[in-house]
Amino acid sequence: MNKFDSLDSFSYRCGVIDAFNEVVKAGVKRIALSHPTDTLAECQALIPFSEQICRQYGNHFYVEEEPLLTDLFPVSMNRGKFNILYYRDERDIQIYLSLKEEKKRLLKQAIEKQDFEQAAVLRDEIKEMESHD
């Protein structure tokens, strides 16, 4: 038996949250994301720990119900998932939220311009984002 077999998912996620908050506090990253959860309930179960750990490190958190889909991670890893974002400076979360809005605007613009090559690929992303509005 592997010594990690007994480590439950919740405890593992809490350890990652602690480590990511330490990195944010140190200024290595401006924003860090929790591992994605499949359900909002799973994500919300992490909020009490997030509150505690953010107080400890002087950080803040934001529950993300519509993750920004990018080329950094496979879309399948984040589409329809939930994350908690950890940050120190309010400006950083505002930049993140602005980027999400800009991407949404550009996706709509591509379809309106009838850029069919891009529109076919991006249409599903818009539907996914609008389904959460």
N, C-alpha and C positions, 0 to 999 in steps of 0.2 A: 504494500500500500504506500502510495506517495504521501509525504507529510503534508502536502497542500490539499489533499482530498477532503480534509475535514474543514477547510476554510469556506464559510458560506459566502454567497454572493453579496449580501448586504455589508458584511464586514470588509470584504475586499473593496467594494465601492467606497466605503468610508475611508479606508486607507488611501485610496487614490485621491479622494477629495482633500484629505489632509495634505498630502504631498503637493498637489496642484496649488493649494492655497499658500503653502510655503514658498513655492516658486513665484507666485504672483507678488507676495509680500517682498521678496528679495528683488523684484523688478526684472527678473529674467523674462517673464511673460507679462503682457498687459492684461490679457484675458486667457483664462483656461476653461476648458469644458469638461464636465463630468462625462463618464461613459454614457452613451445613450441608453435609455430604458424603453421597454416596449410599451408601457402604459403610463398614463399620467399618475395613476395611483402609486406605481413604483417610484416615480420621480418625487412625488409629494412625500413619500415615506422618508426621503433623504433630507427633507427641509429642516427638521429639528437638529440634525447633526450639522447641516450646512450653517444654520444660525449660530450654533455653538462655535464651530471652527472659524467662521468669519469673524466673530467677536475676538477670538484668540489672536488672529493674525491681523485684525484691523481691515479686513476686506469686506466686500459686498457680494451678493449673488442675485441672479436673475433667472427665473424659471422660463426656459425656452420651450414653447409648445409648437413652434414652427421653425425648426432649425434652418439656418442658411445653408443651402446645398451648394457646395463648391467642388472644385477638383482636388481639394486636399484629401478628401476621404471618398470612398465609393458612395454613390448616391444611396445605394441599398442599405448602407450602414446608418444613415440618418433620416431618410424619408419616412415620415409617419412615426418618428421616434420623439423622445423628450429628453432634454438635457438641462443641466444647471450650469450657467456661466458664472465664473468667479472673476472679480475685477477689483481693483483698488480705487481707481479714479472714475468718477461719474462720467467724465468726458469719454472714456473708452467705451462704455456701454452705449452711449449716445452715438458714437461713430459706428459701432456694430449695427445698431438699429437703423441708422441712416443708410448703411450699405445694403441692408435687407430691402429697404424701400426702393433704393436706386436699382437694385437688381430686378425687382418686381416691375418697376416702371420701364426698364429697358426691355424686359421680356414682352410686355404688352406692346411697346413701340415696335418691336421686331415683327410682331403679328400684324399690327396695323399697317405697317409698310408692305405687308404681304411678302415678306422675305420667307418664302415657303421652305427654303432649305433649312433655315434656322427654326421656323415656326413649328414644323413637324416635331422637332426634337424638344422644343421648349413648351409646347402647349400643355403637356401633362404636368409640368412643374407649376404652371399658372393655376391649373385646376386644383392641384394639391394645396397651393397657398390659399386660394379663394375659399376652399372648403372649410378652412379654419377661421375665416373672417366672421 
